[in-house]
Amino acid sequence: MNNNRQSYNAGEKITALYCRLSRDDELQGDSNSIINQKAILQKYADDNGFRNTFLFVDDGYSGTNFERPDFKRMMQDIEKRNVNCIIVKDLSRFGRNYIETGRYLERIFPFMGVRFIAINDHYDSAEENDDKGRILIPFNNLINDTYCRDISLRVRSHLDVKRKEGQFI
C-alpha cells in the first residue's frame, strides 16, 4: 500500500482508500479504528483487483462536515482526474451529513467518473441499477446523520447535569 504521497504510479489512476475517525467514534471501540479500516480497505482492494491504491486518512475529524484535510486532498486529486475509485469501510466513515453525502454520491462522483464503494453497506456505484443504491443508501445516510444529532444531544444533556451539580466540565 502506498503511504508516500509521491510514490503512487502517476501514469495510472488512483484507487483512493478513505478512512475517517472522529473523537465520538473512538467510544465505539476498535472496530472503527484507523488501523482496522486500513486493513479492511487494503484487503478488499487486493481481493478485488484494485491497483495503485493510496490512503487518505482523516483521524480525529467529524463526519458532519467535509472540511477535512485528507478529504480535501482526495478531492483535489479527483478534480485533476487522478482518481477513478473511492473505497470506504462504510458510508458513516465517508460522512454523516445526509445532504452533503448524497450530493457527493449522486452528483459529484458520477459527474467526475468516480466509482464509489462502501464495503460494509454492500454499495458499489458501478452496480447502481439495483434498488439498494437508489432506495436504501439514502436511508443509511439519514441514519448516520441522525446518529450525530443524537450523540450531540446526549453530550449536551450530560454536561448540563454536571453544570447543575457544580462539577468541573
N, CA and C atoms as a LAMMPS dump frame, in Angstrom:
ITEM: TIMESTEP
0
ITEM: NUMBER OF ATOMS
507
ITEM: BOX BOUNDS ff ff ff
-5.0000000000000000e+02 5.0000000000000000e+02
-5.0000000000000000e+02 5.0000000000000000e+02
-5.0000000000000000e+02 5.0000000000000000e+02
ITEM: ATOMS id mol type element x y z
1 1 1 N 0.842 -1.168 0
2 1 2 C 0 0 0
3 1 3 C 0.886 1.229 0
4 2 1 N 0.511 2.221 -0.732
5 2 2 C 1.308 3.438 -0.832
6 2 3 C 0.894 4.438 0.232
7 3 1 N 1.839 4.822 1.07
8 3 2 C 1.571 5.845 2.064
9 3 3 C 2.312 7.129 1.748
10 4 1 N 3.287 7.063 0.874
11 4 2 C 4.056 8.226 0.483
12 4 3 C 3.31 8.93 -0.641
13 5 1 N 2.999 10.182 -0.428
14 5 2 C 2.186 10.954 -1.374
15 5 3 C 2.767 10.922 -2.786
16 6 1 N 4.081 10.863 -2.92
17 6 2 C 4.704 10.924 -4.226
18 6 3 C 4.915 9.552 -4.869
19 7 1 N 4.599 8.467 -4.139
20 7 2 C 5.015 7.161 -4.621
21 7 3 C 4.014 6.439 -5.524
22 8 1 N 2.792 6.918 -5.617
23 8 2 C 1.869 6.184 -6.469
24 8 3 C 2.241 6.345 -7.931
25 9 1 N 1.804 5.395 -8.719
26 9 2 C 2.126 5.364 -10.139
27 9 3 C 1.39 6.503 -10.847
28 10 1 N 2.08 7.543 -11.193
29 10 2 C 1.472 8.753 -11.746
30 10 3 C 0.762 8.518 -13.075
31 11 1 N 1.16 7.519 -13.83
32 11 2 C 0.529 7.256 -15.114
33 11 3 C -0.76 6.465 -15.003
34 12 1 N -1.095 6.041 -13.817
35 12 2 C -2.264 5.199 -13.596
36 12 3 C -3.185 5.883 -12.586
37 13 1 N -4.49 5.755 -12.801
38 13 2 C -5.456 6.362 -11.881
39 13 3 C -5.34 5.744 -10.486
40 14 1 N -5.638 6.548 -9.482
41 14 2 C -5.572 6.123 -8.085
42 14 3 C -6.883 5.454 -7.671
43 15 1 N -6.767 4.396 -6.886
44 15 2 C -7.895 3.875 -6.139
45 15 3 C -7.718 4.447 -4.737
46 16 1 N -8.599 5.376 -4.367
47 16 2 C -8.492 6.054 -3.071
48 16 3 C -9.132 5.204 -1.987
49 17 1 N -8.358 4.906 -0.951
50 17 2 C -8.861 4.194 0.217
51 17 3 C -9.029 5.257 1.294
52 18 1 N -10.277 5.585 1.629
53 18 2 C -10.531 6.695 2.544
54 18 3 C -10.958 6.196 3.921
55 19 1 N -10.245 6.669 4.966
56 19 2 C -10.531 6.333 6.367
57 19 3 C -10.826 7.617 7.13
58 20 1 N -11.753 7.509 8.067
59 20 2 C -12.041 8.647 8.935
60 20 3 C -12.451 8.132 10.303
61 21 1 N -12.01 8.847 11.34
62 21 2 C -12.404 8.512 12.699
63 21 3 C -12.517 9.796 13.489
64 22 1 N -13.687 10.016 14.094
65 22 2 C -13.843 11.2 14.945
66 22 3 C -13.651 10.811 16.397
67 23 1 N -13.575 11.783 17.256
68 23 2 C -13.439 11.511 18.701
69 23 3 C -14.642 10.727 19.211
70 24 1 N -15.841 11.038 18.73
71 24 2 C -17.041 10.307 19.164
72 24 3 C -16.993 8.852 18.732
73 25 1 N -16.449 8.597 17.541
74 25 2 C -16.369 7.226 17.037
75 25 3 C -15.431 6.364 17.861
76 26 1 N -14.433 7.001 18.497
77 26 2 C -13.486 6.247 19.314
78 26 3 C -14.185 5.549 20.475
79 27 1 N -15.319 6.085 20.894
80 27 2 C -16.067 5.499 22.002
81 27 3 C -16.66 4.148 21.638
82 28 1 N -16.761 3.862 20.356
83 28 2 C -17.335 2.599 19.898
84 28 3 C -16.328 1.456 19.904
85 29 1 N -15.094 1.712 20.237
86 29 2 C -14.104 0.65 20.317
87 29 3 C -13.239 0.527 19.085
88 30 1 N -12.51 -0.581 19.036
89 30 2 C -11.502 -0.789 17.998
90 30 3 C -12.062 -1.07 16.613
91 31 1 N -13.339 -1.433 16.5
92 31 2 C -13.867 -1.826 15.19
93 31 3 C -13.79 -0.697 14.168
94 32 1 N -13.82 0.543 14.612
95 32 2 C -13.727 1.667 13.691
96 32 3 C -12.337 2.281 13.645
97 33 1 N -11.367 1.688 14.33
98 33 2 C -10.036 2.287 14.385
99 33 3 C -9.46 2.469 12.985
100 34 1 N -8.586 3.451 12.877
101 34 2 C -7.929 3.719 11.593
102 34 3 C -7.148 2.494 11.138
103 35 1 N -6.449 1.834 12.053
104 35 2 C -5.68 0.637 11.693
105 35 3 C -6.6 -0.439 11.112
106 36 1 N -7.738 -0.654 11.75
107 36 2 C -8.703 -1.64 11.272
108 36 3 C -9.265 -1.244 9.909
109 37 1 N -9.615 0.019 9.756
110 37 2 C -10.145 0.478 8.464
111 37 3 C -9.132 0.277 7.348
112 38 1 N -7.874 0.639 7.599
113 38 2 C -6.829 0.462 6.58
114 38 3 C -6.723 -0.997 6.148
115 39 1 N -6.733 -1.899 7.129
116 39 2 C -6.604 -3.329 6.822
117 39 3 C -7.792 -3.822 5.998
118 40 1 N -8.992 -3.426 6.372
119 40 2 C -10.193 -3.837 5.64
120 40 3 C -10.153 -3.315 4.208
121 41 1 N -9.802 -2.049 4.058
122 41 2 C -9.778 -1.434 2.724
123 41 3 C -8.721 -2.058 1.822
124 42 1 N -7.526 -2.262 2.365
125 42 2 C -6.461 -2.836 1.541
126 42 3 C -6.784 -4.272 1.143
127 43 1 N -7.337 -5.053 2.072
128 43 2 C -7.703 -6.435 1.753
129 43 3 C -8.772 -6.463 0.666
130 44 1 N -9.771 -5.601 0.782
131 44 2 C -10.821 -5.54 -0.233
132 44 3 C -10.223 -5.164 -1.597
133 45 1 N -9.368 -4.152 -1.6
134 45 2 C -8.738 -3.719 -2.856
135 45 3 C -7.921 -4.853 -3.464
136 46 1 N -7.108 -5.522 -2.65
137 46 2 C -6.275 -6.623 -3.138
138 46 3 C -7.127 -7.779 -3.66
139 47 1 N -8.159 -8.148 -2.9
140 47 2 C -9.011 -9.283 -3.267
141 47 3 C -9.841 -9.022 -4.521
142 48 1 N -10.082 -7.744 -4.83
143 48 2 C -10.952 -7.408 -5.957
144 48 3 C -10.216 -6.747 -7.117
145 49 1 N -8.899 -6.826 -7.108
146 49 2 C -8.111 -6.382 -8.257
147 49 3 C -7.938 -4.883 -8.401
148 50 1 N -8.161 -4.123 -7.348
149 50 2 C -7.932 -2.679 -7.425
150 50 3 C -6.45 -2.416 -7.217
151 51 1 N -5.867 -1.648 -8.12
152 51 2 C -4.429 -1.383 -8.085
153 51 3 C -4.176 0.082 -7.806
154 52 1 N -2.918 0.387 -7.617
155 52 2 C -2.479 1.76 -7.401
156 52 3 C -3.279 2.423 -6.273
157 53 1 N -3.368 1.717 -5.145
158 53 2 C -4.128 2.227 -4.009
159 53 3 C -3.346 3.308 -3.277
160 54 1 N -4.084 4.251 -2.758
161 54 2 C -3.499 5.318 -1.967
162 54 3 C -4.429 5.648 -0.815
163 55 1 N -3.868 5.737 0.392
164 55 2 C -4.649 6.026 1.595
165 55 3 C -4.853 7.52 1.798
166 56 1 N -6.068 7.875 2.133
167 56 2 C -6.405 9.22 2.583
168 56 3 C -7.012 9.021 3.961
169 57 1 N -6.421 9.63 4.996
170 57 2 C -6.82 9.366 6.374
171 57 3 C -7.103 10.667 7.114
172 58 1 N -8.312 10.775 7.645
173 58 2 C -8.683 11.898 8.498
174 58 3 C -8.982 11.345 9.887
175 59 1 N -7.98 11.355 10.74
176 59 2 C -8.109 10.831 12.095
177 59 3 C -8.425 11.978 13.045
178 60 1 N -9.56 11.873 13.723
179 60 2 C -9.961 12.904 14.665
180 60 3 C -10.876 13.96 14.075
181 61 1 N -11.501 13.673 12.942
182 61 2 C -12.378 14.638 12.28
183 61 3 C -13.808 14.117 12.215
184 62 1 N -14.742 14.995 12.481
185 62 2 C -16.155 14.649 12.439
186 62 3 C -16.602 14.397 11.006
187 63 1 N -17.571 13.52 10.877
188 63 2 C -18.146 13.252 9.57
189 63 3 C -19.297 14.179 9.24
190 64 1 N -19.603 15.12 10.133
191 64 2 C -20.735 16.012 9.906
192 64 3 C -20.434 17.113 8.9
193 65 1 N -19.152 17.322 8.601
194 65 2 C -18.812 18.272 7.536
195 65 3 C -17.663 17.686 6.718
196 66 1 N -17.398 18.291 5.602
197 66 2 C -16.378 17.768 4.697
198 66 3 C -15.134 18.664 4.658
199 67 1 N -14.948 19.457 5.699
200 67 2 C -13.759 20.293 5.851
201 67 3 C -12.681 19.495 6.581
202 68 1 N -12.209 18.451 5.909
203 68 2 C -11.196 17.562 6.487
204 68 3 C -9.98 17.588 5.572
205 69 1 N -8.76 17.638 6.137
206 69 2 C -7.558 17.806 5.31
207 69 3 C -7.373 16.745 4.225
208 70 1 N -7.42 15.466 4.582
209 70 2 C -7.179 14.447 3.553
210 70 3 C -8.371 14.294 2.615
211 71 1 N -9.568 14.583 3.082
212 71 2 C -10.714 14.58 2.176
213 71 3 C -10.509 15.647 1.106
214 72 1 N -10.063 16.826 1.53
215 72 2 C -9.802 17.902 0.564
216 72 3 C -8.701 17.506 -0.421
217 73 1 N -7.639 16.839 0.086
218 73 2 C -6.566 16.388 -0.815
219 73 3 C -7.105 15.359 -1.813
220 74 1 N -7.962 14.457 -1.331
221 74 2 C -8.556 13.465 -2.228
222 74 3 C -9.397 14.167 -3.298
223 75 1 N -10.169 15.163 -2.891
224 75 2 C -10.995 15.884 -3.857
225 75 3 C -10.139 16.637 -4.873
226 76 1 N -8.986 17.153 -4.462
227 76 2 C -8.078 17.801 -5.413
228 76 3 C -7.595 16.797 -6.454
229 77 1 N -7.271 15.582 -5.997
230 77 2 C -6.857 14.537 -6.938
231 77 3 C -8.006 14.144 -7.864
232 78 1 N -9.229 14.139 -7.347
233 78 2 C -10.395 13.832 -8.189
234 78 3 C -10.568 14.918 -9.24
235 79 1 N -10.457 16.177 -8.834
236 79 2 C -10.595 17.29 -9.776
237 79 3 C -9.527 17.263 -10.858
238 80 1 N -8.337 16.74 -10.52
239 80 2 C -7.259 16.604 -11.504
240 80 3 C -7.429 15.346 -12.359
241 81 1 N -8.52 14.614 -12.104
242 81 2 C -8.825 13.361 -12.826
243 81 3 C -7.789 12.275 -12.553
244 82 1 N -7.219 12.267 -11.337
245 82 2 C -6.244 11.25 -10.954
246 82 3 C -6.864 10.059 -10.235
247 83 1 N -8.154 10.161 -9.859
248 83 2 C -8.821 9.112 -9.08
249 83 3 C -9.976 8.553 -9.896
250 84 1 N -10.067 7.217 -9.936
251 84 2 C -11.215 6.62 -10.626
252 84 3 C -12.11 5.817 -9.695
253 85 1 N -11.683 5.622 -8.422
254 85 2 C -12.484 4.841 -7.491
255 85 3 C -12.156 5.25 -6.057
256 86 1 N -13.19 5.317 -5.219
257 86 2 C -13.032 5.55 -3.78
258 86 3 C -13.631 4.353 -3.066
259 87 1 N -12.888 3.827 -2.089
260 87 2 C -13.383 2.713 -1.282
261 87 3 C -13.357 3.143 0.179
262 88 1 N -14.49 2.949 0.861
263 88 2 C -14.596 3.236 2.29
264 88 3 C -15.128 1.994 3.005
265 89 1 N -14.886 1.922 4.315
266 89 2 C -15.388 0.788 5.1
267 89 3 C -16.91 0.796 5.089
268 90 1 N -17.515 1.929 5.383
269 90 2 C -18.97 2.088 5.304
270 90 3 C -19.282 3.557 5.107
271 91 1 N -20.52 3.86 4.804
272 91 2 C -20.903 5.234 4.495
273 91 3 C -20.648 6.199 5.645
274 92 1 N -20.758 5.73 6.897
275 92 2 C -20.537 6.626 8.029
276 92 3 C -19.081 7.084 8.099
277 93 1 N -18.145 6.299 7.564
278 93 2 C -16.737 6.715 7.525
279 93 3 C -16.554 7.809 6.494
280 94 1 N -17.359 7.807 5.443
281 94 2 C -17.263 8.849 4.419
282 94 3 C -17.842 10.154 4.942
283 95 1 N -19.058 10.09 5.498
284 95 2 C -19.677 11.302 6.014
285 95 3 C -20.956 11.011 6.755
286 96 1 N -21.305 11.901 7.667
287 96 2 C -22.527 11.76 8.455
288 96 3 C -23.486 12.923 8.215
289 97 1 N -23.308 13.622 7.137
290 97 2 C -24.208 14.708 6.767
291 97 3 C -25.031 14.209 5.576
292 98 1 N -26.311 13.98 5.819
293 98 2 C -27.21 13.376 4.828
294 98 3 C -27.18 14.115 3.489
295 99 1 N -27.311 15.427 3.541
296 99 2 C -27.391 16.229 2.309
297 99 3 C -26.068 16.191 1.544
298 100 1 N -24.968 16.482 2.231
299 100 2 C -23.668 16.536 1.564
300 100 3 C -23.218 15.167 1.06
301 101 1 N -23.421 14.13 1.862
302 101 2 C -23.048 12.783 1.431
303 101 3 C -23.817 12.413 0.169
304 102 1 N -25.113 12.691 0.174
305 102 2 C -25.932 12.426 -1.012
306 102 3 C -25.468 13.2 -2.224
307 103 1 N -25.056 14.44 -2.016
308 103 2 C -24.566 15.272 -3.133
309 103 3 C -23.326 14.66 -3.768
310 104 1 N -22.413 14.177 -2.923
311 104 2 C -21.216 13.534 -3.468
312 104 3 C -21.566 12.251 -4.213
313 105 1 N -22.403 11.414 -3.596
314 105 2 C -22.718 10.104 -4.187
315 105 3 C -23.575 10.207 -5.442
316 106 1 N -24.51 11.144 -5.452
317 106 2 C -25.468 11.217 -6.553
318 106 3 C -25.091 12.195 -7.647
319 107 1 N -24.284 13.195 -7.327
320 107 2 C -23.975 14.227 -8.306
321 107 3 C -22.479 14.316 -8.653
322 108 1 N -21.667 14.594 -7.645
323 108 2 C -20.257 14.92 -7.899
324 108 3 C -19.484 13.725 -8.434
325 109 1 N -19.533 12.591 -7.729
326 109 2 C -18.742 11.44 -8.172
327 109 3 C -19.192 10.914 -9.537
328 110 1 N -20.49 10.776 -9.802
329 110 2 C -20.874 10.347 -11.16
330 110 3 C -20.4 11.332 -12.234
331 111 1 N -20.509 12.63 -11.953
332 111 2 C -20.069 13.638 -12.917
333 111 3 C -18.571 13.529 -13.185
334 112 1 N -17.792 13.236 -12.138
335 112 2 C -16.334 13.14 -12.263
336 112 3 C -15.891 11.749 -12.729
337 113 1 N -16.825 10.829 -12.909
338 113 2 C -16.471 9.485 -13.365
339 113 3 C -15.77 8.656 -12.304
340 114 1 N -16.127 8.895 -11.035
341 114 2 C -15.501 8.194 -9.915
342 114 3 C -16.465 7.145 -9.355
343 115 1 N -16.01 5.927 -9.335
344 115 2 C -16.764 4.822 -8.737
345 115 3 C -16.634 4.922 -7.218
346 116 1 N -17.722 4.626 -6.493
347 116 2 C -17.713 4.704 -5.04
348 116 3 C -18.172 3.366 -4.462
349 117 1 N -17.376 2.834 -3.521
350 117 2 C -17.693 1.549 -2.895
351 117 3 C -17.686 1.714 -1.378
352 118 1 N -18.775 1.298 -0.737
353 118 2 C -18.862 1.239 0.725
354 118 3 C -18.987 -0.241 1.071
355 119 1 N -17.912 -0.826 1.566
356 119 2 C -17.815 -2.276 1.728
357 119 3 C -18.919 -2.846 2.614
358 120 1 N -19.016 -2.38 3.852
359 120 2 C -19.975 -2.97 4.789
360 120 3 C -21.429 -2.668 4.46
361 121 1 N -21.659 -1.64 3.654
362 121 2 C -23.021 -1.324 3.222
363 121 3 C -23.389 -2.043 1.922
364 122 1 N -22.442 -2.819 1.397
365 122 2 C -22.649 -3.564 0.145
366 122 3 C -23.104 -2.629 -0.98
367 123 1 N -22.451 -1.472 -1.054
368 123 2 C -22.795 -0.491 -2.073
369 123 3 C -21.629 -0.304 -3.03
370 124 1 N -21.937 -0.381 -4.314
371 124 2 C -20.964 -0.12 -5.366
372 124 3 C -21.691 0.678 -6.436
373 125 1 N -21.273 1.9 -6.662
374 125 2 C -21.975 2.757 -7.62
375 125 3 C -21.953 2.188 -9.033
376 126 1 N -21.03 1.28 -9.311
377 126 2 C -20.995 0.642 -10.632
378 126 3 C -22.181 -0.306 -10.814
379 127 1 N -22.816 -0.681 -9.714
380 127 2 C -23.975 -1.578 -9.754
381 127 3 C -25.23 -0.859 -9.293
382 128 1 N -25.32 0.431 -9.55
383 128 2 C -26.405 1.244 -9.012
384 128 3 C -27.757 0.989 -9.667
385 129 1 N -27.833 0.152 -10.644
386 129 2 C -29.118 -0.112 -11.277
387 129 3 C -30.063 -0.907 -10.383
388 130 1 N -29.541 -1.434 -9.282
389 130 2 C -30.412 -2.159 -8.359
390 130 3 C -31.126 -1.174 -7.426
391 131 1 N -32.177 -1.648 -6.762
392 131 2 C -32.956 -0.793 -5.872
393 131 3 C -32.194 -0.362 -4.635
394 132 1 N -31.22 -1.151 -4.195
395 132 2 C -30.466 -0.81 -2.975
396 132 3 C -29.779 0.54 -3.126
397 133 1 N -29.127 0.751 -4.234
398 133 2 C -28.414 2.011 -4.438
399 133 3 C -29.324 3.213 -4.48
400 134 1 N -30.498 3.041 -5.029
401 134 2 C -31.405 4.18 -5.164
402 134 3 C -32.284 4.404 -3.945
403 135 1 N -32.583 3.346 -3.199
404 135 2 C -33.534 3.469 -2.097
405 135 3 C -32.877 3.35 -0.73
406 136 1 N -32.109 2.29 -0.498
407 136 2 C -31.588 2.033 0.845
408 136 3 C -30.423 2.927 1.238
409 137 1 N -29.554 3.263 0.319
410 137 2 C -28.379 4.065 0.659
411 137 3 C -28.764 5.45 1.199
412 138 1 N -29.731 6.158 0.601
413 138 2 C -30.134 7.432 1.225
414 138 3 C -30.668 7.25 2.652
415 139 1 N -31.353 6.149 2.922
416 139 2 C -31.814 5.891 4.286
417 139 3 C -30.633 5.673 5.226
418 140 1 N -29.625 4.93 4.783
419 140 2 C -28.425 4.736 5.6
420 140 3 C -27.774 6.079 5.909
421 141 1 N -27.7 6.95 4.912
422 141 2 C -27.114 8.277 5.123
423 141 3 C -27.923 9.082 6.136
424 142 1 N -29.235 8.976 6.065
425 142 2 C -30.098 9.686 7.007
426 142 3 C -29.883 9.172 8.434
427 143 1 N -29.753 7.863 8.584
428 143 2 C -29.493 7.271 9.902
429 143 3 C -28.146 7.742 10.435
430 144 1 N -27.121 7.783 9.587
431 144 2 C -25.801 8.262 10.009
432 144 3 C -25.861 9.719 10.468
433 145 1 N -26.624 10.545 9.764
434 145 2 C -26.806 11.943 10.12
435 145 3 C -27.524 12.051 11.466
436 146 1 N -28.591 11.289 11.645
437 146 2 C -29.377 11.309 12.877
438 146 3 C -28.551 10.859 14.076
439 147 1 N -27.671 9.89 13.872
440 147 2 C -26.801 9.402 14.935
441 147 3 C -25.987 10.556 15.521
442 148 1 N -25.422 11.392 14.671
443 148 2 C -24.617 12.523 15.145
444 148 3 C -25.444 13.498 15.959
445 149 1 N -26.641 13.782 15.507
446 149 2 C -27.509 14.704 16.244
447 149 3 C -27.875 14.122 17.608
448 150 1 N -28.14 12.817 17.646
449 150 2 C -28.491 12.142 18.89
450 150 3 C -27.328 12.19 19.883
451 151 1 N -26.117 11.897 19.425
452 151 2 C -24.938 11.947 20.289
453 151 3 C -24.736 13.359 20.831
454 152 1 N -24.902 14.351 19.981
455 152 2 C -24.73 15.735 20.394
456 152 3 C -25.712 16.103 21.509
457 153 1 N -26.962 15.702 21.369
458 153 2 C -27.963 15.974 22.405
459 153 3 C -27.611 15.276 23.718
460 154 1 N -27.135 14.051 23.631
461 154 2 C -26.759 13.309 24.84
462 154 3 C -25.587 13.967 25.562
463 155 1 N -24.598 14.394 24.808
464 155 2 C -23.429 15.034 25.407
465 155 3 C -23.834 16.344 26.072
466 156 1 N -24.631 17.154 25.377
467 156 2 C -25.087 18.417 25.962
468 156 3 C -25.895 18.189 27.232
469 157 1 N -26.761 17.206 27.212
470 157 2 C -27.571 16.882 28.385
471 157 3 C -26.687 16.477 29.562
472 158 1 N -25.704 15.649 29.291
473 158 2 C -24.775 15.2 30.328
474 158 3 C -23.997 16.379 30.91
475 159 1 N -23.54 17.281 30.052
476 159 2 C -22.81 18.46 30.514
477 159 3 C -23.71 19.381 31.334
478 160 1 N -24.973 19.513 30.936
479 160 2 C -25.917 20.33 31.705
480 160 3 C -26.097 19.782 33.111
481 161 1 N -26.218 18.467 33.25
482 161 2 C -26.361 17.838 34.558
483 161 3 C -25.124 18.118 35.409
484 162 1 N -23.94 17.983 34.807
485 162 2 C -22.694 18.244 35.55
486 162 3 C -22.624 19.713 36
487 163 1 N -23.021 20.63 35.13
488 163 2 C -23.019 22.055 35.475
489 163 3 C -23.945 22.321 36.661
490 164 1 N -25.154 21.77 36.593
491 164 2 C -26.132 21.976 37.661
492 164 3 C -25.666 21.417 38.981
493 165 1 N -24.873 20.351 38.924
494 165 2 C -24.343 19.737 40.136
495 165 3 C -23.048 20.406 40.593
496 166 1 N -22.593 21.411 39.843
497 166 2 C -21.386 22.142 40.207
498 166 3 C -20.102 21.386 39.918
499 167 1 N -20.172 20.373 39.081
500 167 2 C -18.982 19.581 38.75
501 167 3 C -18.154 20.28 37.678
502 168 1 N -16.872 19.953 37.677
503 168 2 C -15.958 20.507 36.688
504 168 3 C -16.262 19.907 35.318
505 169 1 N -16.25 20.76 34.333
506 169 2 C -16.504 20.295 32.966
507 169 3 C -15.241 20.461 32.149
